[in-house]
């Protein structure tokens, strides 16, 4: 480790001692000596009159003005049930004909959207106008709320200035990555991340959560963002042979949302999940200061995240500010997994996470991610996943987290213990490393 890297790690640890719940977006704990990026204040304008006083006040605080002086006090659509969460997803098929999801061959991808429609939850889905009728036909009720205001991902405000960046600058940065050595294990950049349209979709996720909360047609305060590929075509089958049948039939559990929100509160989100299967760069790693090694920061599978309205808003704006700052300082931002780790470190208490663990046998499948199941009613209200502060469990050894971890229960307790035993047996978990597994 170089002197500069050692100084960086020591400085970060010292700053962590004084951190409170909310870090202003202009004062992140990790910044660089280069240029500041543009601010989300420049492009985050409410699409409609915001719902709720809290959202309107948040917008005023963000902009430092009184542009938003009014708000809607009642929902546009009465909620589907008391305290129901709202799912939000983004579906913009990629235009390149040879890609996995071209618009003229998207039957498989549309099937995944249809499975989410069949869950029957109140949902906000963002689609291009030409897909509106196709998506509407999946579910005619008002709780399948379609936004087609943005014709392409390039029309989404986080991306409308980024076309040249994602098409030219970011691919150059990707090509400059180095360090493909045996010491890096299986954690390597993946070529398919290096595509402009893919980068724009990843960058849009934080914006549409902001946008959805400003619209908030159901008057919701429990939110769940999901990737459009959330329910893959290969998944566990129920007793009737239906793929994902148990999950679709079970729906979402409000109590499990409340449990996650009790940790993330108004400052951030709970994300499912970070992986113990790849390398885990700690705060001493050069990826935090060397743009050519940024790819080593890849840690999170940004498949699902949940929070209340203010938590999602605060996470989203911090993600957007981090992308803009990384871009201004020559860091690759083309995939959210390369960005989320920086968000966690730059803005402590904005991100809490569910570690990867094997699912119970009847729910296991090839592309399983625990985040797909842990907020469902499967297993009952006592079957809950572990939730941790990733800084204390991954990045800064010996740090005492400001909010204690939540331990697993029910069907998740047994599988989490199985993973802990597997890691110990294979020498992947050691007490001195302070990993999440050793906190139980």
C-alpha positions in Angstrom: 0.0 0.0 0.0 1.4 3.4 -1.0 1.8 6.3 1.4 -1.0 8.1 -0.3 -3.4 5.1 0.1 -2.4 4.7 3.7 -3.1 8.3 4.3 -6.5 8.0 2.6 -7.5 5.0 4.7 -6.4 6.7 8.0 -8.3 9.9 7.1 -11.4 8.0 6.3 -11.4 6.1 9.6 -11.0 9.4 11.5 -13.9 11.0 9.6 -16.1 8.0 10.4 -15.8 8.7 14.1 -17.7 11.9 13.8 -20.3 11.0 11.3 -24.0 11.6 12.0 -27.1 10.3 10.4 -27.2 12.7 7.5 -24.2 13.7 5.3 -24.9 16.7 3.1 -24.5 15.9 -0.6 -21.8 18.5 -0.9 -19.7 17.1 1.9 -19.1 13.4 1.2 -16.5 11.6 3.3 -14.7 10.5 0.1 -13.9 13.3 -2.4 -11.2 13.7 -4.9 -8.7 16.5 -5.6 -10.2 17.0 -9.1 -13.3 18.7 -10.2 -16.7 18.5 -8.6 -19.4 17.1 -10.9 -22.6 18.9 -11.6 -25.2 18.8 -8.8 -28.6 16.9 -8.9 -30.0 20.3 -7.9 -29.6 21.2 -11.5 -31.9 18.5 -12.9 -34.2 17.2 -10.1 -37.4 19.0 -10.8 -40.7 17.5 -9.6 -42.7 16.1 -12.6 -45.9 17.0 -10.9 -47.0 18.7 -7.7 -45.3 16.5 -5.0 -47.4 14.3 -2.8 -47.0 15.0 0.9 -45.4 17.7 3.0 -42.3 15.7 3.7 -41.5 15.3 0.0 -42.1 19.0 -0.7 -39.9 20.1 2.1 -37.2 17.7 1.0 -37.3 19.3 -2.5 -37.0 22.7 -0.9 -34.1 21.7 1.2 -32.4 20.1 -1.9 -32.7 23.2 -4.0 -32.3 25.8 -1.3 -35.2 27.7 -2.8 -39.0 27.8 -2.3 -39.8 26.6 -5.8 -42.0 23.9 -4.3 -44.5 25.6 -2.1 -47.5 23.4 -2.6 -48.2 19.7 -2.4 -51.0 17.2 -2.8 -52.3 16.2 0.6 -54.4 13.2 -0.6 -53.5 10.3 -2.9 -54.6 10.4 -6.5 -55.6 6.7 -6.1 -56.6 5.3 -2.7 -54.0 2.7 -1.7 -54.7 -0.9 -2.5 -54.7 -1.7 1.3 -53.5 0.1 4.4 -49.7 0.6 4.6 -49.2 -1.2 1.2 -45.7 -0.8 -0.3 -45.3 0.4 -3.9 -43.0 -1.5 -6.3 -41.2 0.6 -8.9 -39.5 -0.7 -12.1 -38.0 0.6 -15.3 -38.3 -1.2 -18.6 -36.6 0.3 -21.7 -35.6 -2.5 -24.1 -32.2 -1.9 -25.6 -32.2 -0.7 -29.2 -29.2 -2.7 -30.5 -30.7 -5.6 -32.4 -28.1 -8.1 -31.3 -28.6 -7.5 -27.6 -30.3 -9.8 -25.1 -33.5 -7.6 -25.0 -34.2 -6.0 -28.4 -37.7 -4.5 -28.5 -38.8 -6.8 -31.3 -37.8 -10.0 -29.5 -38.7 -9.1 -25.9 -41.3 -11.7 -25.3 -39.2 -13.3 -22.6 -38.5 -10.0 -20.9 -42.1 -9.0 -21.1 -43.0 -12.3 -19.4 -40.9 -11.2 -16.4 -42.9 -7.9 -16.3 -46.1 -9.9 -16.5 -45.1 -12.0 -13.5 -44.7 -8.8 -11.5 -48.1 -7.6 -12.8 -49.6 -10.9 -11.5 -48.3 -10.2 -8.0 -51.2 -7.7 -7.7 -49.2 -5.1 -5.7 -49.5 -1.4 -6.4 -46.8 -0.7 -8.9 -45.3 2.2 -10.9 -43.7 1.1 -14.1 -41.7 3.3 -16.5 -41.9 2.4 -20.2 -41.4 4.0 -23.6 -44.7 5.2 -25.1 -44.8 2.4 -27.8 -45.0 -0.2 -25.1 -47.7 1.4 -23.0 -50.6 -0.6 -24.5 -48.7 -3.9 -24.3 -47.9 -3.2 -20.6 -51.4 -2.0 -19.9 -52.9 -5.2 -21.3 -51.1 -7.2 -18.6 -53.3 -5.6 -15.9 -56.2 -3.2 -16.3 -56.6 -2.0 -12.7 -55.4 1.4 -11.5 -52.7 0.0 -9.2 -50.7 -0.9 -12.3 -49.6 2.7 -12.9 -47.7 3.4 -16.1 -45.4 6.4 -16.8 -44.5 6.8 -20.4 -43.3 10.4 -20.2 -39.7 9.6 -21.1 -39.5 8.2 -24.7 -36.0 6.7 -24.3 -33.5 6.4 -21.5 -31.7 9.4 -23.0 -34.7 11.6 -22.2 -34.5 10.8 -18.5 -32.9 13.9 -16.8 -29.9 12.0 -15.4 -29.0 11.0 -18.9 -30.0 13.7 -21.3 -26.5 15.3 -21.1 -24.7 11.9 -20.9 -25.0 10.5 -24.4 -21.5 11.4 -25.5 -20.1 10.5 -22.1 -21.5 7.0 -22.1 -20.8 6.5 -25.8 -17.2 7.7 -25.7 -15.6 8.8 -22.4 -16.8 5.9 -20.3 -15.8 3.2 -22.8 -12.3 4.8 -22.9 -12.1 4.6 -19.1 -13.3 0.9 -19.2 -10.5 0.1 -21.7 -8.0 1.6 -19.3 -8.8 -0.7 -16.4 -5.8 -2.8 -15.3 -4.8 -5.4 -12.8 -6.3 -8.6 -14.3 -4.1 -10.8 -12.2 -4.7 -14.1 -10.3 -4.6 -12.0 -7.1 -7.9 -10.4 -8.1 -9.6 -13.8 -8.2 -12.9 -14.0 -10.1 -13.7 -10.3 -9.6 -13.1 -8.8 -13.1 -14.7 -6.3 -15.3 -17.4 -7.7 -17.6 -17.3 -6.6 -21.2 -21.1 -6.4 -21.5 -21.2 -3.6 -19.0 -19.4 -1.4 -21.5 -22.4 -0.3 -23.5 -23.8 3.2 -23.7 -27.5 2.2 -23.5 -26.8 -0.2 -20.7 -25.0 2.5 -18.8 -27.9 4.9 -19.2 -30.4 2.4 -17.9 -28.3 1.8 -14.8 -27.9 5.5 -14.3 -31.7 6.0 -14.7 -32.6 3.8 -11.7 -31.9 6.4 -9.0 -33.8 9.0 -11.0 -37.0 7.1 -11.4 -37.2 6.4 -7.7 -37.0 10.1 -7.1 -39.6 10.7 -9.8 -41.9 8.0 -8.5 -41.9 9.4 -5.0 -42.7 12.9 -6.3 -45.7 11.5 -8.2 -46.7 9.0 -5.5 -50.2 8.3 -6.8 -51.0 5.9 -3.9 -49.8 8.1 -1.0 -47.2 5.4 -0.1 -44.4 5.5 2.4 -43.0 2.0 1.8 -41.1 1.6 -1.5 -39.4 -1.3 -3.3 -37.3 -0.7 -6.4 -36.9 -3.9 -8.5 -34.9 -4.5 -11.7 -37.2 -5.4 -14.6 -35.4 -8.8 -14.8 -36.4 -9.5 -11.2 -38.3 -12.7 -12.0 -36.0 -14.6 -14.4 -37.4 -17.2 -16.8 -35.7 -19.9 -14.7 -36.8 -20.0 -11.1 -38.2 -22.2 -8.4 -41.5 -23.9 -9.2 -44.4 -24.3 -6.9 -46.4 -27.6 -6.4 -48.4 -26.8 -9.6 -45.2 -26.4 -11.6 -45.6 -22.7 -12.0 -42.3 -20.8 -12.1 -42.1 -18.2 -9.3 -45.7 -19.3 -8.3 -45.2 -19.2 -4.6 -43.6 -15.7 -4.7 -46.3 -14.3 -7.0 -49.1 -15.7 -4.8 -47.6 -14.6 -1.5 -47.3 -10.9 -2.2 -45.3 -8.5 -0.1 -45.1 -8.3 3.7 -45.5 -4.8 5.2 -44.0 -5.9 8.5 -40.8 -6.9 6.7 -40.6 -3.5 5.1 -41.0 -1.8 8.4 -38.2 -3.9 9.8 -35.8 -2.8 7.1 -37.0 0.8 7.4 -36.2 0.6 11.2 -32.6 0.3 10.2 -32.4 2.6 7.1 -34.8 5.2 8.6 -35.0 8.5 6.7 -31.4 8.4 5.5 -31.2 5.5 3.1 -32.2 2.1 1.8 -31.7 -1.6 2.5 -30.3 -3.3 -0.6 -30.3 -6.9 -1.5 -27.6 -7.9 -1.5 -23.8 -7.8 -1.2 -21.9 -10.9 -2.2 -19.4 -12.9 -0.1 -18.5 -15.0 -3.1 -16.1 -12.5 -4.7 -13.2 -10.4 -3.4 -14.0 -7.8 -0.7 -11.8 -4.7 -1.0 -11.5 -2.9 2.3 -10.8 0.8 2.9 -7.1 0.1 2.2 -7.7 -1.0 -1.3 -6.5 1.1 -4.2 -9.8 0.9 -6.0 -11.0 4.0 -3.9 -8.3 6.2 -5.3 -7.1 4.7 -8.5 -9.5 5.1 -11.4 -7.8 2.2 -13.3 -8.7 -0.1 -10.5 -12.2 1.1 -9.7 -13.7 -2.1 -11.0 -12.5 -3.8 -7.8 -15.1 -1.9 -5.8 -17.9 -4.0 -7.4 -19.7 -5.5 -4.5 -23.5 -5.1 -4.6 -26.1 -6.8 -6.7 -28.5 -3.8 -7.2 -31.5 -6.1 -7.8 -33.8 -4.8 -5.1 -33.8 -2.0 -2.6 -36.4 -0.8 -0.1 -37.0 2.2 2.1 -39.4 4.8 3.1 -40.0 8.0 1.0 -37.3 10.1 2.6 -34.8 7.2 2.7 -35.2 6.5 -1.0 -35.0 10.2 -1.9 -31.8 10.7 0.2 -30.2 7.5 -1.3 -31.1 8.4 -4.8 -29.7 12.0 -4.7 -26.5 10.7 -3.1 -26.2 8.1 -5.9 -26.7 10.7 -8.5 -24.2 13.1 -6.9 -21.7 10.2 -6.7 -22.1 9.4 -10.4 -21.6 13.0 -11.3 -18.5 13.4 -9.1 -16.9 10.1 -10.3 -17.5 11.2 -13.9 -15.8 14.5 -13.3 -12.8 12.8 -11.8 -12.2 10.1 -14.4 -13.9 7.1 -12.7 -15.9 4.6 -14.5 -19.7 4.8 -13.8 -21.2 2.6 -16.4 -22.6 0.0 -14.1 -24.3 0.7 -10.7 -22.3 -2.1 -9.0 -19.2 0.1 -9.5 -20.9 3.1 -8.0 -23.0 1.8 -5.0 -19.9 0.9 -3.0 -18.7 4.5 -3.3 -22.1 5.7 -2.2 -21.9 3.6 0.9 -18.5 5.0 1.8 -19.1 8.6 0.8 -22.4 8.8 2.6 -22.5 6.6 5.7 -25.9 5.5 6.9 -27.3 5.7 3.4 -26.9 2.0 2.6 -27.7 -1.1 4.6 -27.5 -4.5 3.0 -28.6 -8.1 3.0 -25.6 -10.5 2.6 -25.8 -13.3 0.1 -26.8 -16.6 1.6 -28.3 -19.8 0.1 -32.0 -20.0 0.0 -34.0 -22.9 1.5 -34.0 -25.9 -0.9 -37.5 -25.6 -2.2 -36.8 -22.0 -3.2 -33.3 -22.4 -4.5 -32.5 -22.1 -8.2 -29.7 -21.3 -10.6 -29.9 -17.5 -10.5 -31.1 -17.1 -7.0 -30.6 -13.9 -5.1 -32.1 -13.7 -1.6 -33.4 -10.2 -2.3 -36.1 -11.6 -4.5 -37.8 -13.4 -1.6 -37.0 -11.7 1.7 -39.8 -9.1 1.5 -42.5 -11.5 0.5 -44.9 -13.3 2.9 -43.1 -16.6 2.3 -42.2 -18.1 5.6 -44.4 -15.8 7.6 -43.6 -12.5 9.4 -40.9 -14.2 11.6 -38.9 -15.3 8.5 -36.6 -12.4 8.1 -33.1 -11.9 6.6 -30.1 -10.5 8.3 -29.4 -6.8 7.6 -26.0 -5.2 8.1 -24.1 -1.9 7.9 -21.7 -2.7 5.0 -19.0 -0.3 6.2 -18.5 -2.1 9.4 -18.9 -5.6 7.9 -16.9 -5.1 4.7 -14.8 -2.1 4.5 -13.6 -0.8 7.9 -12.6 -3.5 10.3 -13.3 -2.8 13.9 -15.8 0.0 13.2 -18.8 0.0 15.6 -21.8 0.6 13.4 -24.1 3.4 14.4 -27.1 1.1 14.0 -26.9 -2.5 15.2 -27.4 -5.4 12.7 -30.8 -7.2 12.5 -30.4 -10.9 12.8 -32.1 -13.6 10.6 -35.0 -15.6 11.7 -37.3 -18.4 10.4 -36.3 -20.1 7.2 -33.5 -17.6 6.7 -31.8 -18.4 10.0 -30.9 -22.0 9.0 -29.6 -21.1 5.6 -27.5 -18.2 6.9 -25.9 -20.5 9.5 -25.2 -23.0 6.6 -23.3 -20.3 4.7 -21.4 -19.4 7.8 -20.2 -23.0 8.3 -19.3 -23.2 4.6 -17.2 -20.1 4.8 -15.4 -21.2 7.9 -14.8 -24.7 6.5 -13.2 -23.2 3.3 -11.1 -20.6 5.1 -13.1 -17.7 3.8 -14.1 -16.3 7.2 -11.7 -15.5 9.9 -12.5 -13.8 13.3 -10.0 -11.0 12.8 -11.5 -10.0 9.5 -14.7 -8.7 11.1 -17.0 -10.0 8.3 -20.7 -10.1 8.6 -20.7 -13.8 9.3 -18.7 -13.3 12.4 -21.2 -10.9 13.9 -23.8 -13.6 14.6 
